Amino acid sequence: MNASELKVEAARAALAHVGDGMRLGIGTGSTAEAFVRLLAEKVAGGLTVIGVPTSERTAALCLEVGVPLSTLDDTPELDLTIDGADEIDPDLSLIKGGGGALLREKIVAAASHRMIVIADASKIVDTLGRFPLPIEVNKFGLRATELAIAAAAENLGLSGPVALRMTGAAPFVTDGGHFILDASFGRIPDTRALSNALHAIPGVVEHGLFIGLASAAIVAGSDGIKTVHAR
Ligand SMILES: O=C(CO)[C@H](O)[C@H](O)COP(=O)(O)O
């Protein structure tokens, strides 16, 4: 099976955790999209759920395939969020934001009683940081924020390019109207320290380190599906 097929298998396995009447956070990315399409089949078959999407892109897909939606304002407490990830470590800390939706993804995950991550096995790492860390920043003072991020990283012994994410010739703009800086710091031994340091920078809106949010990860590999639970 290729990575796309494995993503579908992980998404299919996650459906077993969705019960009738649930309020569901719905993630962003290709794995989450596979989940939405499978969920829509269940909804067509009579399953009742209400979804809160983590991006405009996911909202559009849900509307297209018939998954009923709410907003986090109308449904501020969720039973379960299903979302993908760019990296997953053994503690179920994550890097997310490859699709640019990290802010809403984190808000939705934090509003959920449980978060289940779905992924193909290539996303599993020993230590987070192979995937560049997405950092969502306010447009104002971009250069100053970039310098502050580099300085904060250096204090923690981390360094590497911090690149403004582009879509063609223009900067990528998130659903919240912000920019994304992708920080290639390499391995991040102390994710909590980096998280705190980034949160202390005024121009940083949010970052893609998800620590203590995932309750389980459903990972599909060539040897089958494994479910890893948070310790
Ligand atoms: O965090 C995300 C979007 O912001 C995605 O969950 C992450 O990028 C994984 O994407 P995919 O399922 O396409 O591999």
The ligand as a Tripos MOL2 file, in Angstrom:
@<TRIPOS>MOLECULE
LIG
   14    13     1     0     0
SMALL
NO_CHARGES

@<TRIPOS>ATOM
      1 O1         -1.5290   19.7480   10.4800 O.2       1 LIG1
      2 C1         -2.0740   19.5890    9.4210 C.2       1 LIG1
      3 C2         -2.6810   20.6890    8.6640 C.3       1 LIG1
      4 O2         -2.4110   21.9370    9.2490 O.3       1 LIG1
      5 C3         -2.1940   18.2140    8.8510 C.3       1 LIG1
      6 O3         -2.8750   17.4060    9.7510 O.3       1 LIG1
      7 C4         -0.8150   17.6740    8.6050 C.3       1 LIG1
      8 O4         -0.1300   18.5660    7.7320 O.3       1 LIG1
      9 C5         -0.8720   16.2720    7.9770 C.3       1 LIG1
     10 O5         -1.3530   16.3590    6.6810 O.3       1 LIG1
     11 P1         -1.6050   15.0710    5.7880 P.3       1 LIG1
     12 O6         -2.7130   14.3080    6.4130 O.co2     1 LIG1
     13 O7         -1.9670   15.6450    4.4230 O.co2     1 LIG1
     14 O8         -0.3320   14.2870    5.7180 O.co2     1 LIG1
@<TRIPOS>BOND
     1     1     2 2
     2     2     3 1
     3     2     5 1
     4     3     4 1
     5     5     6 1
     6     5     7 1
     7     7     8 1
     8     7     9 1
     9     9    10 1
    10    10    11 1
    11    11    12 2
    12    11    13 1
    13    11    14 1
@<TRIPOS>SUBSTRUCTURE
     1 LIG1         1 GROUP 0 **** ****
